[in-house]
Amino acid sequence: AHYVASWHAAPLLFKSDNAALINISSPGGQSYHFSSSYGAGKAGLDRLTADMAIELEPKNIPAVVIYPGSVATEFIQDAAKEREMDLSQAQTPLLVGRAVAALLATDNHMERTGTIQWVEDLVEEFDLYDENGSRPTVRYADRAHK
């Protein structure tokens, strides 16, 4: 699905002066999280983005993977109620959006093409805060594996 969406988006990206391909993935592409199918999908998305970065570079279009931490989407909030999950350290979708917007506002986003950018690192770099005033500074994967 990501490949098909990217293929359809490419002509639009080519027409823009400030375009970028941003894919939201997860550390599940690098280590076990949830299930083998989840990990395979995330690893595939990470690789797709890295390869597309090579192909899009001549057009000056960066392709970047974003790794948010645990994000309190409506789906996750509903699941948390049923499973008594602690979402006190979770990010909101707004923070992920703020991190992407800050990344794209830089003059050097081509330098990051083909890379994985952690939301927590972008929060630090661009001095961002979540809608509730919180500021995650420890990567979710680092927190989850300790």
Buried (B, 14 or more C-beta within 10 A) or exposed (E): EBEEEBEEEBEEBEEEEEBBBBBBBBBBBBEEBEEEEBBEBBBBBBEBBBEBBEEBBEEEBBBBBBBBBBBBBEEBEEEBEEEEBEBEBBBBBEBBEBBBEBBBEEEEBBEBBBEBBBBBBBBEEBEBEBEEEBBBEEBBBEEBEE
